[in-house]
Amino acid sequence: MKAFIQYQLRCVDIAAHLIEMELTIQPQDNGPLLLQLPAWIPGSYMIRDFARNILWLTASDQQGPLPVEKVDKQSWQLVHRNQSVQIRYQLYAFDRSVRAAYLDDEVAVLNPACLCLSVAGYEQLPHCLKVHAPTDAGAADWRLATALPAADDTPWLGFGTYLARHYQHLIDSPLLAGRFQLSEFHIDDVPHYLVVTGRNLFDASRFTADLARICQQQRNVFGALPEDLRAYWFLTWVTDSGFGGLEHLDSTLLLCSRFDLPAVQTDNADLSEGYQTLLSLCSHEYFHTWWVKRLKPAEFHPYQLTQEQYSRQLWIYEGFTSYFDDLALYSSGLQSTERYLKTLEKTISRVTRNPSDTVQSLEDSSFDAWTKFYKQDENAVNAIASYYAKGALVALCLDAALTAKGRNLPELMQQLWLKHLTTGTPPGAIAEQLVEWQLPELATQLNHWVQEAEPIPLADYIPALGLTLNWRQPTSPDDLNGTAESEGNVWLGAQYQSSEHSIKLTAVYHKGPAHQAGLMVGDELLALDGYRLTTSSLPELLKRLPVQQPLTLQLFRRDRLLERHITLSAPPATVAQLRMTAEDALHPWWAAPAMDH
């Protein structure tokens, strides 16, 4: 494949986190060239302004320098002399996330979306990226992993030239360089690679085997792998702390703590909390191989990366993915029924405990992701509904409703895949399919669930899955599932951080006791009813203090000592409790194989 747009990437200063890029292009006409860097990366719906990391930019040809004019925050215009042009620029790469670029003495995380300038009008031409090996002596044994196909003269996992069909393919293919461990498994004869960076004490064989089972289960949802998938890469960047993932066409870039990795196999093979979360993340991003990276909202055809691109359908793509990511751990036999139901209880409780459940609809949450969901503040619990978590509840409710009608959610998703793969799902695509299946009432119900700011009526539908839903009072702010020895006593109506000397409010629930008392986020609570508040004293006091009786509260608001009166009340019943009824009532998707760990 002849490349018309050529890039070269050099890690020129690891200590200073500097990357130097060179872009070479042969102009196809006499007009000026417009160079642009994306303002955001698909899958993460917030303006990132990647161009802010460009430190300098120059252009030249064989005759010498060429003038370059910056025309906006992410665009440059270049007048050329009808001959090959070289654009050189340097970037600062120290963003510890899966969305940008990062460089240190252990790893180079390279997202072309924040590194490779596009050339307007040339995006559909083939592109190639030559990655030079770092010259730093400490990086002499580095290797490179990416889903991009390598040129013939580039060694396996080596530095060299990688090829992309077009610009979108290039920026949808992250690269991970450094020291890493590589494992391999196959799904339908398609190789899947697990890359784990750094020096870690973990059970690589278990991680690989568990991941293979999850991937097989996700493949089963759609009935087959995507026809164009030739290989898939889990690029796992391991650090001392951190967590996140971003889907790409043939890969995912993951960030996790080294202690989320599975410990070397012991007699106790249960999933640790951290490892379960990591597997769910892998499951989530792999599901996106079908559901976002190929089938996507029609509004994203094509992506417009210089500004916000709005859709009211994110609840379908992130919400349904969030439903199937945890479910895959159960249906693949990695998780017991009890453990899965506890995970599902947490999801339900996180949604229903927040006042935002009756403030923002799922369609509005999707549309406002750019300015609200990705920019949450202390008032998020009152204002922002999660299209991830609440979208997952819609998927659960819809799966149950379809089961009662002799169908199921994977069948629905396969129909959407067949109908809309090339053009994307238009608004109302799911409701349209339900009507086609002679389920107009369910279509109307679905529209109501996502267009209105109301709780999802799970209790009315999930009996079709062999489950019942009840509610109890929380016993603490972080109580989200399971049974409780006693009912909740009283609550503050707030979230807080505690220390040995005070309680600092981090969120105040609208219309809760703290709100009614005039408390605000940031208030440092000192004493209640004459008793000092500490990490240990607050839970005990809440078991003993009377409800519906004004109590004196001392607090600091920044540097002011204040006194307020608060009337504590019993907490609302917001903790979900799921129970299984008859085992044979569960439909086949839920019929997990026996656990063999």
C-alpha positions as CSV (number, residue, x, y, z in Angstrom):
1,M,0.0,0.0,0.0
2,K,1.6,3.3,-1.1
3,A,1.3,5.9,1.6
4,F,0.6,9.5,0.5
5,I,0.6,11.0,3.9
6,Q,3.8,10.1,5.9
7,Y,4.6,10.8,9.5
8,Q,7.7,10.2,11.5
9,L,7.6,10.0,15.3
10,R,10.6,10.4,17.6
11,C,10.8,10.4,21.4
12,V,13.4,13.1,21.5
13,D,13.6,13.8,25.2
14,I,12.2,11.2,27.6
15,A,13.0,13.2,30.8
16,A,11.3,16.3,29.4
17,H,8.4,14.2,27.9
18,L,8.9,15.6,24.4
19,I,7.9,14.0,21.1
20,E,8.8,15.3,17.8
21,M,6.7,14.7,14.7
22,E,7.5,15.2,11.0
23,L,4.7,15.2,8.4
24,T,5.5,14.9,4.7
25,I,3.0,15.5,2.0
26,Q,3.0,16.0,-1.8
27,P,0.3,18.7,-2.5
28,Q,-2.2,17.6,-5.1
29,D,-3.2,21.1,-6.2
30,N,-2.2,24.7,-5.9
31,G,-4.4,25.6,-3.0
32,P,-3.0,26.2,0.6
33,L,-2.8,23.2,2.9
34,L,-5.0,23.2,6.1
35,L,-3.5,21.2,9.0
36,Q,-5.6,20.3,11.9
37,L,-5.3,18.3,15.2
38,P,-8.5,16.8,16.6
39,A,-10.1,18.6,19.5
40,W,-11.5,15.3,20.9
41,I,-11.0,11.6,20.6
42,P,-13.9,9.3,19.6
43,G,-15.4,7.5,22.6
44,S,-14.6,10.3,25.1
45,Y,-17.1,13.0,24.6
46,M,-15.3,16.1,25.8
47,I,-13.3,18.8,24.0
48,R,-9.6,18.0,24.9
49,D,-7.9,20.6,22.9
50,F,-4.9,18.4,22.1
51,A,-3.3,21.2,20.1
52,R,-2.4,23.0,23.3
53,N,0.5,20.5,23.7
54,I,2.2,21.6,20.5
55,L,5.2,23.6,21.5
56,W,6.3,24.8,18.1
57,L,5.6,24.1,14.4
58,T,7.6,24.8,11.2
59,A,7.3,24.0,7.5
60,S,9.8,23.8,4.7
61,D,10.5,22.3,1.2
62,Q,13.6,21.9,-0.8
63,Q,13.9,25.6,-1.4
64,G,13.7,26.5,2.3
65,P,11.2,27.6,5.0
66,L,7.5,28.1,4.3
67,P,5.2,30.5,6.1
68,V,2.7,28.9,8.4
69,E,-0.3,30.8,9.8
70,K,-2.2,29.6,12.8
71,V,-5.9,30.2,12.0
72,D,-7.6,28.9,15.2
73,K,-6.7,26.9,18.3
74,Q,-6.1,23.7,16.4
75,S,-5.5,24.7,12.7
76,W,-2.6,26.0,10.6
77,Q,-2.7,27.2,7.0
78,L,0.4,26.6,4.8
79,V,1.0,28.1,1.4
80,H,3.3,25.8,-0.6
81,R,5.3,25.9,-3.9
82,N,3.8,22.7,-5.5
83,Q,6.6,20.4,-4.2
84,S,6.9,18.0,-1.3
85,V,6.4,19.7,2.1
86,Q,7.8,18.8,5.5
87,I,6.0,20.0,8.6
88,R,7.9,19.5,11.9
89,Y,6.4,20.1,15.3
90,Q,7.1,19.2,18.9
91,L,4.6,18.1,21.6
92,Y,4.6,17.8,25.3
93,A,3.5,14.2,26.3
94,F,2.7,13.8,29.9
95,D,-1.1,13.1,30.1
96,R,-1.6,10.1,32.3
97,S,-4.8,8.9,30.7
98,V,-5.9,6.6,27.9
99,R,-7.0,9.6,25.7
100,A,-3.8,11.4,24.9
101,A,0.0,10.9,24.9
102,Y,2.5,10.0,27.7
103,L,6.2,9.5,27.8
104,D,8.6,8.6,30.6
105,D,11.5,6.2,31.2
106,E,9.1,3.2,31.4
107,V,6.6,3.6,28.7
108,A,5.4,5.6,25.7
109,V,1.6,5.8,25.3
110,L,0.9,7.2,21.8
111,N,-2.5,8.1,20.6
112,P,-2.2,9.4,17.0
113,A,-5.4,11.4,17.6
114,C,-3.4,13.8,19.7
115,L,-0.1,13.5,17.7
116,C,-0.9,13.4,14.0
117,L,-2.1,16.5,12.2
118,S,-4.6,15.9,9.5
119,V,-4.4,17.5,6.1
120,A,-7.8,18.7,5.0
121,G,-9.1,17.0,1.9
122,Y,-6.4,14.3,2.1
123,E,-8.0,12.3,5.0
124,Q,-9.1,9.4,2.7
125,L,-5.6,8.8,1.3
126,P,-3.4,6.0,2.8
127,H,-1.3,7.1,5.7
128,C,1.9,5.7,7.2
129,L,3.6,6.3,10.5
130,K,7.3,5.6,11.1
131,V,8.1,5.2,14.8
132,H,11.8,5.6,15.5
133,A,13.3,3.7,18.4
134,P,14.2,6.0,21.3
135,T,17.9,6.8,21.5
136,D,17.9,6.9,25.3
137,A,20.1,4.0,26.6
138,G,17.5,3.1,29.1
139,A,15.0,2.3,26.3
140,A,17.3,0.0,24.4
141,D,15.1,-3.0,25.1
142,W,11.7,-1.4,24.4
143,R,9.2,-3.0,22.0
144,L,6.2,-1.6,20.3
145,A,2.6,-2.9,20.2
146,T,-0.3,-1.7,18.1
147,A,-3.1,-3.0,16.0
148,L,-1.8,-1.0,13.0
149,P,-0.4,-3.4,10.3
150,A,3.4,-3.2,10.0
151,A,5.2,-2.6,6.7
152,D,7.1,-5.6,5.3
153,D,10.5,-4.3,6.6
154,T,9.2,-3.7,10.2
155,P,9.9,-6.6,12.6
156,W,7.2,-8.1,14.9
157,L,6.7,-5.8,17.9
158,G,9.5,-3.6,16.5
159,F,10.0,0.1,15.8
160,G,9.5,0.9,12.2
161,T,6.7,1.8,9.7
162,Y,3.0,1.1,10.3
163,L,0.3,1.5,7.7
164,A,-3.2,2.9,7.9
165,R,-5.9,2.9,5.3
166,H,-6.9,6.5,5.9
167,Y,-6.6,9.1,8.6
168,Q,-9.5,7.8,10.7
169,H,-7.9,4.3,10.8
170,L,-4.6,6.0,11.9
171,I,-6.1,7.9,14.8
172,D,-8.2,4.9,15.9
173,S,-5.0,2.8,16.5
174,P,-3.0,3.7,19.6
175,L,0.6,2.5,20.1
176,L,2.2,1.3,23.3
177,A,6.0,1.2,23.5
178,G,8.2,0.1,26.4
179,R,8.8,-3.2,28.3
180,F,5.8,-5.5,28.3
181,Q,4.7,-9.0,28.6
182,L,2.7,-10.5,25.7
183,S,0.1,-13.3,25.7
184,E,-2.1,-14.6,23.0
185,F,-5.4,-16.4,22.6
186,H,-7.8,-17.0,19.7
187,I,-11.5,-16.5,19.1
188,D,-12.8,-18.0,15.9
189,D,-9.2,-18.3,14.7
190,V,-8.6,-14.6,15.1
191,P,-5.6,-13.8,17.3
192,H,-6.1,-11.7,20.4
193,Y,-3.1,-10.2,22.1
194,L,-2.8,-9.2,25.7
195,V,0.0,-6.7,26.4
196,V,0.8,-5.8,30.0
197,T,3.5,-3.2,30.6
198,G,6.1,-3.0,33.3
199,R,7.4,-5.4,35.9
200,N,4.5,-6.9,37.7
201,L,3.8,-9.9,40.1
202,F,0.7,-11.4,38.5
203,D,-0.8,-14.6,37.0
204,A,-0.5,-14.0,33.3
205,S,-2.0,-17.3,32.3
206,R,-5.1,-16.8,34.4
207,F,-5.6,-13.2,33.1
208,T,-5.3,-14.5,29.5
209,A,-7.6,-17.5,30.1
210,D,-10.2,-15.4,31.9
211,L,-10.1,-12.8,29.1
212,A,-10.6,-15.4,26.5
213,R,-13.8,-16.6,28.2
214,I,-15.2,-13.1,28.4
215,C,-14.4,-12.4,24.7
216,Q,-16.0,-15.6,23.6
217,Q,-19.1,-14.6,25.6
218,Q,-19.3,-11.2,24.0
219,R,-18.8,-12.7,20.6
220,N,-21.8,-14.9,21.3
221,V,-24.0,-11.9,21.8
222,F,-23.6,-10.9,18.2
223,G,-23.2,-14.4,16.8
224,A,-19.8,-13.8,15.2
225,L,-16.8,-11.5,15.2
226,P,-16.9,-8.5,12.9
227,E,-16.0,-9.7,9.4
228,D,-13.1,-7.2,9.0
229,L,-11.5,-8.0,12.4
230,R,-8.1,-9.6,11.7
231,A,-6.6,-9.3,15.1
232,Y,-7.4,-7.6,18.4
233,W,-5.1,-6.0,21.0
234,F,-5.6,-5.4,24.7
235,L,-2.9,-2.7,25.3
236,T,-2.7,-2.6,29.1
237,W,-0.7,0.2,30.7
238,V,0.0,-0.7,34.3
239,T,0.9,2.0,36.9
240,D,1.0,2.4,40.6
241,S,-2.6,3.8,40.5
242,G,-5.1,4.9,37.9
243,F,-8.0,3.4,36.0
244,G,-9.6,3.8,32.6
245,G,-10.1,2.4,29.1
246,L,-10.9,3.6,25.6
247,E,-12.2,1.6,22.8
248,H,-10.6,1.5,19.3
249,L,-11.4,-0.3,16.0
250,D,-9.1,-3.3,16.6
251,S,-7.8,-2.7,20.0
252,T,-8.3,-1.0,23.4
253,L,-6.0,1.1,25.5
254,L,-6.4,0.2,29.2
255,L,-5.0,1.9,32.4
256,C,-4.9,0.0,35.7
257,S,-3.1,-0.4,38.9
258,R,-0.6,-3.2,39.1
259,F,-2.6,-4.6,42.1
260,D,-5.7,-4.9,39.9
261,L,-3.9,-7.7,38.1
262,P,-4.6,-11.2,39.4
263,A,-2.2,-12.5,42.0
264,V,-0.3,-15.7,41.3
265,Q,-2.8,-18.6,41.5
266,T,-3.6,-19.7,45.1
267,D,-6.1,-22.1,46.5
268,N,-8.5,-19.1,46.8
269,A,-9.3,-18.4,43.1
270,D,-12.2,-16.0,43.8
271,L,-12.1,-12.7,41.9
272,S,-10.6,-9.9,44.0
273,E,-12.5,-6.6,43.8
274,G,-9.8,-5.0,41.8
275,Y,-9.4,-7.9,39.4
276,Q,-13.2,-8.1,38.9
277,T,-13.3,-4.4,38.0
278,L,-10.4,-4.8,35.6
279,L,-12.1,-7.8,33.8
280,S,-15.3,-5.7,33.6
281,L,-13.3,-2.9,32.0
282,C,-11.8,-5.3,29.5
283,S,-15.2,-6.7,28.8
284,H,-16.7,-3.3,28.3
285,E,-14.1,-2.1,25.8
286,Y,-14.1,-5.4,23.8
287,F,-17.9,-5.1,23.5
288,H,-17.4,-1.8,21.8
289,T,-15.6,-3.6,19.0
290,W,-19.1,-4.1,17.6
291,W,-21.1,-1.6,19.6
292,V,-19.6,1.9,18.8
293,K,-16.5,1.2,16.8
294,R,-18.6,-0.3,13.9
295,L,-22.2,0.2,14.6
296,K,-22.7,3.7,16.0
297,P,-25.2,6.5,16.1
298,A,-26.0,7.9,12.6
299,E,-24.9,11.3,13.9
300,F,-21.3,10.1,14.0
301,H,-21.2,9.3,10.3
302,P,-18.7,10.7,9.8
303,Y,-16.9,11.9,12.9
304,Q,-16.3,15.7,13.1
305,L,-13.3,16.0,15.4
306,T,-12.9,19.8,15.4
307,Q,-15.9,20.5,17.6
308,E,-18.7,18.8,19.7
309,Q,-20.8,16.2,17.9
310,Y,-24.1,15.7,19.6
311,S,-26.1,12.5,19.9
312,R,-29.1,11.5,22.1
313,Q,-28.2,7.8,21.7
314,L,-25.2,7.4,24.1
315,W,-27.5,5.6,26.6
316,I,-27.8,2.8,23.9
317,Y,-24.1,2.5,23.2
318,E,-22.6,3.0,26.7
319,G,-25.6,1.9,28.7
320,F,-26.1,-1.4,26.9
321,T,-22.3,-2.0,26.9
322,S,-22.3,-1.5,30.7
323,Y,-25.1,-4.1,31.0
324,F,-23.3,-6.7,29.0
325,D,-19.8,-6.0,30.5
326,D,-20.6,-7.3,34.0
327,L,-23.0,-9.9,32.6
328,A,-20.2,-11.5,30.6
329,L,-18.3,-12.3,33.8
330,Y,-21.3,-14.2,35.1
331,S,-22.4,-15.9,31.9
332,S,-18.8,-17.0,31.2
333,G,-18.7,-18.8,34.6
334,L,-16.1,-16.5,36.1
335,Q,-18.6,-15.2,38.7
336,S,-21.1,-16.8,40.9
337,T,-24.8,-15.9,40.7
338,E,-24.6,-14.3,44.1
339,R,-21.5,-12.2,43.2
340,Y,-23.2,-11.1,39.9
341,L,-26.4,-10.1,41.7
342,K,-24.4,-8.0,44.2
343,T,-22.7,-6.2,41.3
344,L,-26.1,-5.6,39.7
345,E,-27.5,-4.3,43.0
346,K,-24.6,-1.7,43.2
347,T,-25.5,-0.4,39.7
348,I,-29.2,-0.1,40.6
349,S,-28.4,1.6,44.0
350,R,-26.0,4.1,42.5
351,V,-28.7,5.3,40.1
352,T,-31.7,5.3,42.4
353,R,-30.0,7.0,45.4
354,N,-29.3,10.2,43.5
355,P,-31.9,13.0,43.1
356,S,-30.7,13.3,39.5
357,D,-32.7,10.2,38.7
358,T,-35.8,12.4,38.5
359,V,-34.0,15.5,37.1
360,Q,-32.3,14.6,33.8
361,S,-33.5,12.1,31.2
362,L,-31.3,9.6,29.5
363,E,-31.6,11.3,26.1
364,D,-30.7,14.7,27.7
365,S,-27.8,13.1,29.6
366,S,-26.5,11.7,26.3
367,F,-26.9,15.0,24.5
368,D,-25.2,17.0,27.3
369,A,-22.3,14.6,27.8
370,W,-19.9,17.3,26.5
371,T,-20.7,19.8,29.2
372,K,-22.1,17.8,32.0
373,F,-21.2,14.1,32.3
374,Y,-17.6,14.6,31.4
375,K,-17.4,17.7,33.5
376,Q,-19.0,16.7,36.8
377,D,-18.8,18.8,39.9
378,E,-20.1,18.6,43.4
379,N,-23.7,19.0,42.3
380,A,-23.6,16.0,39.9
381,V,-25.7,13.8,42.3
382,N,-28.5,16.3,42.0
383,A,-28.2,17.1,38.3
384,I,-26.6,14.4,36.1
385,A,-28.1,11.0,35.3
386,S,-25.4,8.5,34.1
387,Y,-26.1,7.2,30.6
388,Y,-23.8,4.4,31.5
389,A,-25.4,3.2,34.7
390,K,-29.0,4.2,34.1
391,G,-28.6,3.1,30.4
392,A,-27.6,-0.3,31.8
393,L,-30.9,-0.5,33.8
394,V,-32.8,0.3,30.6
395,A,-31.0,-2.6,29.0
396,L,-31.9,-4.9,31.9
397,C,-35.5,-3.8,31.8
398,L,-35.7,-4.2,28.1
399,D,-34.1,-7.6,28.2
400,A,-36.7,-8.7,30.8
401,A,-39.6,-7.3,28.8
402,L,-38.3,-9.0,25.6
403,T,-37.9,-12.3,27.5
404,A,-41.5,-12.2,28.6
405,K,-42.4,-11.9,24.9
406,G,-40.2,-14.9,23.8
407,R,-37.3,-12.7,22.6
408,N,-34.1,-11.3,24.1
409,L,-31.8,-8.3,24.0
410,P,-29.0,-10.0,22.0
411,E,-31.5,-10.8,19.3
412,L,-32.5,-7.1,19.2
413,M,-28.9,-6.0,18.9
414,Q,-28.2,-8.4,16.1
415,Q,-31.1,-6.9,14.2
416,L,-29.8,-3.4,14.7
417,W,-26.3,-4.6,13.5
418,L,-27.7,-6.1,10.3
419,K,-29.9,-3.1,9.5
420,H,-27.7,-0.1,10.4
421,L,-24.1,-1.2,10.3
422,T,-23.1,1.0,7.3
423,T,-25.3,4.0,8.1
424,G,-25.6,4.1,11.9
425,T,-28.7,3.9,14.0
426,P,-31.1,6.7,13.5
427,P,-33.0,8.2,16.5
428,G,-35.8,5.8,17.4
429,A,-34.1,2.7,15.8
430,I,-34.9,0.4,18.8
431,A,-38.5,1.5,19.1
432,E,-38.8,1.0,15.3
433,Q,-37.6,-2.6,15.6
434,L,-39.9,-3.3,18.5
435,V,-42.9,-2.1,16.4
436,E,-41.7,-4.4,13.6
437,W,-41.8,-7.2,16.1
438,Q,-45.4,-6.3,16.9
439,L,-44.5,-4.8,20.3
440,P,-45.8,-1.3,20.0
441,E,-46.6,-1.0,23.7
442,L,-43.0,-1.8,24.6
443,A,-41.7,0.7,22.1
444,T,-43.9,3.3,23.8
445,Q,-42.6,2.3,27.2
446,L,-39.0,2.4,26.0
447,N,-39.4,6.0,24.7
448,H,-40.9,7.0,28.0
449,W,-38.0,5.5,30.0
450,V,-35.4,7.4,28.0
451,Q,-37.2,10.6,27.3
452,E,-38.5,11.3,30.8
453,A,-36.6,11.9,34.0
454,E,-38.2,9.1,36.0
455,P,-37.0,5.9,37.7
456,I,-36.8,2.8,35.6
457,P,-39.6,0.4,36.7
458,L,-37.3,-2.6,37.2
459,A,-39.5,-4.4,39.8
460,D,-42.3,-4.7,37.3
461,Y,-40.2,-6.4,34.6
462,I,-37.3,-8.4,36.1
463,P,-39.6,-11.3,37.4
464,A,-39.4,-12.5,33.7
465,L,-35.7,-13.1,34.4
466,G,-36.4,-15.1,37.6
467,L,-35.6,-12.1,39.9
468,T,-37.4,-10.0,42.4
469,L,-36.4,-6.5,43.6
470,N,-36.9,-5.1,47.0
471,W,-35.5,-2.1,48.8
472,R,-34.0,-1.3,52.2
473,Q,-32.5,1.7,53.9
474,P,-28.7,2.3,53.6
475,T,-26.7,2.0,56.8
476,S,-23.9,4.3,55.6
477,P,-23.2,6.6,52.6
478,D,-21.3,3.8,50.8
479,D,-23.9,1.1,51.5
480,L,-25.0,-0.1,48.0
481,N,-25.9,-3.8,48.2
482,G,-26.2,-6.9,50.3
483,T,-28.1,-7.6,53.5
484,A,-27.8,-5.4,56.5
485,E,-27.9,-6.4,60.2
486,S,-30.2,-3.5,60.9
487,E,-32.1,-0.9,59.1
488,G,-30.5,2.5,58.5
489,N,-30.9,4.8,61.4
490,V,-30.6,8.5,60.4
491,W,-28.7,10.2,57.6
492,L,-27.2,13.5,56.9
493,G,-28.4,13.6,53.3
494,A,-24.8,14.2,52.2
495,Q,-21.6,12.5,51.1
496,Y,-18.5,13.3,53.0
497,Q,-14.8,12.6,53.6
498,S,-13.9,11.8,57.2
499,S,-10.8,12.2,59.2
500,E,-9.9,11.8,62.9
501,H,-10.8,15.5,63.5
502,S,-13.7,16.4,61.2
503,I,-16.2,15.5,58.5
504,K,-16.0,17.4,55.2
505,L,-19.0,17.5,52.9
506,T,-18.3,16.5,49.3
507,A,-21.9,16.4,48.0
508,V,-25.3,17.6,49.4
509,Y,-28.4,15.8,48.3
510,H,-31.2,18.1,47.3
511,K,-34.0,18.2,49.9
512,G,-32.1,16.0,52.4
513,P,-31.4,17.0,56.0
514,A,-28.1,18.7,55.2
515,H,-29.7,20.8,52.5
516,Q,-32.6,21.7,54.7
517,A,-30.2,22.9,57.3
518,G,-28.4,25.1,54.9
519,L,-25.2,23.1,54.7
520,M,-23.0,23.4,51.7
521,V,-20.3,21.3,50.0
522,G,-16.9,22.1,51.6
523,D,-18.4,22.6,55.1
524,E,-16.2,21.0,57.7
525,L,-18.5,19.5,60.4
526,L,-17.0,19.7,63.9
527,A,-19.7,18.8,66.5
528,L,-23.3,17.5,66.6
529,D,-25.4,17.8,69.6
530,G,-22.3,18.7,71.6
531,Y,-20.3,15.7,70.4
532,R,-17.2,16.0,68.3
533,L,-17.5,14.4,64.8
534,T,-14.8,12.1,63.7
535,T,-14.4,9.0,61.5
536,S,-15.3,6.8,64.4
537,S,-17.8,8.9,66.2
538,L,-20.2,9.8,63.4
539,P,-21.5,6.3,62.6
540,E,-22.1,5.7,66.3
541,L,-23.8,9.0,66.8
542,L,-26.1,8.4,63.9
543,K,-27.3,5.1,65.6
544,R,-28.2,7.0,68.8
545,L,-29.3,10.5,67.9
546,P,-33.1,11.1,67.7
547,V,-34.9,11.7,64.4
548,Q,-37.2,14.6,63.7
549,Q,-35.7,16.7,66.5
550,P,-33.6,19.8,65.8
551,L,-29.9,19.4,66.8
552,T,-27.2,21.9,67.1
553,L,-24.3,21.5,64.6
554,Q,-21.0,23.4,64.7
555,L,-19.0,23.7,61.5
556,F,-16.3,25.6,59.7
557,R,-17.2,27.2,56.3
558,R,-13.8,28.0,55.0
559,D,-12.4,30.2,57.9
560,R,-15.7,31.0,59.5
561,L,-17.1,29.2,62.5
562,L,-20.8,28.7,62.1
563,E,-23.7,27.1,64.0
564,R,-26.7,25.5,62.3
565,H,-29.7,23.4,63.4
566,I,-30.3,20.1,61.6
567,T,-33.2,17.8,61.9
568,L,-32.1,14.2,61.1
569,S,-34.5,11.8,59.4
570,A,-34.7,8.2,58.5
571,P,-32.9,7.5,55.1
572,P,-35.0,6.6,52.1
573,A,-34.9,3.0,51.0
574,T,-32.5,3.2,48.1
575,V,-30.4,0.1,48.4
576,A,-31.5,-2.6,45.9
577,Q,-31.9,-6.2,47.0
578,L,-32.2,-8.8,44.3
579,R,-33.4,-12.3,44.9
580,M,-33.6,-15.2,42.6
581,T,-36.8,-17.2,42.3
582,A,-36.9,-20.4,40.4
583,E,-33.6,-21.3,38.7
584,D,-35.4,-22.6,35.6
585,A,-37.1,-19.2,35.1
586,L,-33.8,-17.6,33.9
587,H,-33.6,-17.3,30.1
588,P,-30.7,-18.9,28.3
589,W,-28.4,-15.8,28.3
590,W,-28.4,-15.9,32.0
591,A,-27.9,-19.6,32.3
592,A,-24.2,-19.5,33.3
593,P,-22.0,-22.6,33.0
594,A,-20.7,-24.1,36.2
595,M,-17.8,-22.2,37.7
596,D,-14.5,-24.2,37.3
597,H,-12.1,-21.9,39.1
